[in-house]
Each structure stands twice: as C-alpha cells, then as structure tokens.
Amino acid sequence: MRSIRHSADLRPTYESAKITMVKLNLGCGSDIKEGFVNIDLIKQQGVDVVHDLSKSLPYESGSVDFILASDVLEHFPKAKCHGILKDWVRVLRSGGQIHVRVPNIELICEKLYKNILPDDILIELIYGGQNNHGNFHYNAFTKATLTAAMRGAGCSEIARIWDSDHNSNLIGVK
C-alpha cells in the first residue's frame, strides 16, 4: 500500500524554489562581477576559473543564461573568432543572451583623424595594453562586422545597446 502525501509535503521551500542563473564573465581580467563566474586566462584575485578562451568552454551546450564578453573578442586572431564566438553561443540556453563589447575601429580611426585622443591611448585601443601575454589585440571590428559575426555564430536577434567613445556594445539572443 502506498502512503498518501499531503499537498503541504509537496510545496517547495523558498530555498528549493530558487532559480540560479548561470552567468559568465569571459576574459574578466580585474573586472570581477558579483553573481558571475569570472573566467580569465590569468589567475588573479576574484577569477573563479582560469581558462584559455580560444579553447571550448567547459560548459554543457545550453547550460548558460547570460555571457558578458567585454573587451575580449579582439584578443583572438580573425581566423579563430568565428569558432570561438560560435562556442560561446553553443553554451547559451535557448533565449540566453550574450553581450559583446569590442573596440570599434571606425570610431577609433575617427578619433585619430580628428586628433581627439592622445596617440598613446589610440595605439593601446588598437593593439591592446600588452602588459601580459593575453593582452594583445589581433582583430578589429566595426558594428557591421561584429553583427555579422554574432549572426554567423547563431544569434537570432542582435541589438545595439550603445556605442561608447570607441566601443561597440551588442546583445545577441540565441
């Protein structure tokens, strides 16, 4: 004979009903975000996972809700960017979002042409800080090329959040 369970026994407690979002902060460097898994090539305070982002992310397909990839995609050679971005989108669940921020070469060139920023800052924006082996820029993007890359990686919707002084910020939805 089976025992009968009362509905009170089946009600989840607050703790068991919590939904935990998996949020990744890729290539975080020292920009540690609370509530995110902070992932970087270099081990430093606040980095949760040391990982070479040119390799497949150590997450199952469809297991991540949100990815922040701020100032990281330009650190990979053009030939590898498609595969890297495609892998990042792979781990997103359906409806998951990826926020990609990259230096916008059009805006940087405009600043150079108009002599708006000092040369040393412009050179760093183009080539990276070069203060460690992971801080070199190998690639450049415009808003159009970044949009195309995100579409090619599997984002069905792409929206521009804003263009800052020299960056493009796009959100893609899987």
Secondary structure, DSSP 8 states (H G I E B T S, - for coil): ------HHHHS--HHHH-----EEEET-TT---TTSEEEESS--TT--EE--TTS--SS-TT-EEEEEEES-GGGS-HHHHHHHHHHHHHTEEEEEEEEEEEEBHHHHHHHHHTT-S-HHHHHHHHH---SSTT------B-HHHHHHHHHHHT-SEEEEEEE-SSEEEEEEE-
